[in-house]
Amino acid sequence: MKSKKPSTSYTVQTDIVLPSETNSLNHLFGGELLSRMDRAASIAARRHCNQIVVTASVNHVSFSKPIPQNSVVSVVAKVSRAFKTSMEVIIDVFIENPETEQKEQANQGIYTFVAVDNSMKPVAVPAIIPETKEEQLRFKAALRRKQLSLVLAGRLDPKDATALKAIFE
Ligand SMILES: CC(C)(COP(=O)(O)OP(=O)(O)OC[C@H]1O[C@@H](n2cnc3c(N)ncnc32)[C@H](O)[C@@H]1OP(=O)(O)O)[C@@H](O)C(=O)NCCC(=O)NCCS
């Protein structure tokens, strides 16, 4: 299977924040943002592997800044690392001011997707070759995040989490 570049999966979803999508403080409701992230990230994963994908895990989400009603929000997703059948996708969320063309990062999420066949059996995905400095850093750290996610899910014994242990040695 031919390797891919992270840029192949690059996905941007831009939309506004409607009143029905806000909480009582008139900020974007967290669950709505998670849904937007999941949609963009699943497209990125499909672009990488050209297969059906399912969300296996939401590894990390930081809601750093509230997003006010009527904001223009861009959800930018890219595969950071591909393993055997799973892919880590990093989603960066920006608030954009179309009048000033300024952009500020509001949130970040890290999701894991698994490529599956029609009977939900995991199938192999292409390897990924990071190009930019940021892609290389994200690629390197992805193994630690995968092992942490597997430990938290009870799928990996902490003593076998070699990449995690290496941080403390
Ligand atoms: C995701 C799913 C297909 C995994 O199936 P499985 O039988 O557990 O398969 P495996 O144990 O072979 O795991 C498949 C891959 O997922 C990875 N994985 C599974 N759970 C994970 C987790 N919590 N965090 C990170 N990776 C995970 C495994 O490490 C493996 O990766 P690799 O092949 O790249 O090394 C299965 O759990 C599923 O169908 N879940 C429901 C998905 C869904 O419906 N999502 C929508 C939200 S409702």
The ligand as a MOL file (V3000), in Angstrom:
LIG
                    3D

  0  0  0     0  0            999 V3000
M  V30 BEGIN CTAB
M  V30 COUNTS 48 50 0 0 0
M  V30 BEGIN ATOM
M  V30 1 C -13.2410 0.7700 16.7840 0
M  V30 2 C -13.5000 -0.7260 16.6130 0
M  V30 3 C -13.7660 -1.0310 15.1500 0
M  V30 4 C -12.2250 -1.4650 17.0570 0
M  V30 5 O -12.4890 -2.8250 16.9080 0
M  V30 6 P -11.6650 -3.9560 17.7090 0
M  V30 7 O -12.2740 -5.2570 17.4370 0
M  V30 8 O -11.4730 -3.5260 19.1050 0
M  V30 9 O -10.3260 -3.9400 16.9130 0
M  V30 10 P -8.8140 -3.9190 17.3920 0
M  V30 11 O -8.6190 -4.3250 18.8230 0
M  V30 12 O -8.0680 -4.6590 16.3320 0
M  V30 13 O -8.4450 -2.3770 17.2980 0
M  V30 14 C -8.3580 -1.7480 16.0370 0
M  V30 15 C -7.4420 -0.5650 16.1540 0
M  V30 16 O -8.0640 0.4170 16.9680 0
M  V30 17 C -7.1750 0.8340 17.9900 0
M  V30 18 N -7.9680 1.2400 19.1370 0
M  V30 19 C -9.0250 0.6090 19.6620 0
M  V30 20 N -9.4830 1.2910 20.7300 0
M  V30 21 C -8.6790 2.3780 20.8660 0
M  V30 22 C -8.6260 3.4530 21.7940 0
M  V30 23 N -9.4860 3.5710 22.8050 0
M  V30 24 N -7.6590 4.3840 21.6280 0
M  V30 25 C -6.7750 4.2970 20.6270 0
M  V30 26 N -6.7740 3.2980 19.7080 0
M  V30 27 C -7.7150 2.3570 19.8450 0
M  V30 28 C -6.3260 -0.4090 18.2510 0
M  V30 29 O -5.1240 -0.0670 18.9150 0
M  V30 30 C -6.1050 -0.8790 16.8340 0
M  V30 31 O -5.1360 -0.0180 16.2340 0
M  V30 32 P -4.0050 -0.5730 15.1940 0
M  V30 33 O -4.6080 -1.6690 14.3780 0
M  V30 34 O -3.7090 0.6290 14.3470 0
M  V30 35 O -2.8430 -0.9760 16.0160 0
M  V30 36 C -14.6940 -1.2160 17.4980 0
M  V30 37 O -14.3890 -1.0060 18.8580 0
M  V30 38 C -15.9890 -0.4830 17.1580 0
M  V30 39 O -16.6510 -0.8300 16.2000 0
M  V30 40 N -16.3420 0.5250 17.9450 0
M  V30 41 C -17.5490 1.3290 17.6960 0
M  V30 42 C -17.1830 2.4870 16.7600 0
M  V30 43 C -18.3340 3.4100 16.5650 0
M  V30 44 O -19.4660 2.9780 16.3800 0
M  V30 45 N -18.0280 4.7090 16.5920 0
M  V30 46 C -19.0220 5.7360 16.4110 0
M  V30 47 C -19.3470 6.3840 17.6990 0
M  V30 48 S -20.8350 5.7870 18.3470 0
M  V30 END ATOM
M  V30 BEGIN BOND
M  V30 1 1 1 2
M  V30 2 1 2 3
M  V30 3 1 2 4
M  V30 4 1 2 36
M  V30 5 1 4 5
M  V30 6 1 5 6
M  V30 7 2 6 7
M  V30 8 1 6 8
M  V30 9 1 6 9
M  V30 10 1 9 10
M  V30 11 2 10 11
M  V30 12 1 10 12
M  V30 13 1 10 13
M  V30 14 1 13 14
M  V30 15 1 14 15
M  V30 16 1 15 16
M  V30 17 1 15 30
M  V30 18 1 16 17
M  V30 19 1 17 18
M  V30 20 1 17 28
M  V30 21 1 18 19
M  V30 22 1 18 27
M  V30 23 2 19 20
M  V30 24 1 20 21
M  V30 25 1 21 22
M  V30 26 2 21 27
M  V30 27 1 22 23
M  V30 28 2 22 24
M  V30 29 1 24 25
M  V30 30 2 25 26
M  V30 31 1 26 27
M  V30 32 1 28 29
M  V30 33 1 28 30
M  V30 34 1 30 31
M  V30 35 1 31 32
M  V30 36 2 32 33
M  V30 37 1 32 34
M  V30 38 1 32 35
M  V30 39 1 36 37
M  V30 40 1 36 38
M  V30 41 2 38 39
M  V30 42 1 38 40
M  V30 43 1 40 41
M  V30 44 1 41 42
M  V30 45 1 42 43
M  V30 46 2 43 44
M  V30 47 1 43 45
M  V30 48 1 45 46
M  V30 49 1 46 47
M  V30 50 1 47 48
M  V30 END BOND
M  V30 END CTAB
M  END
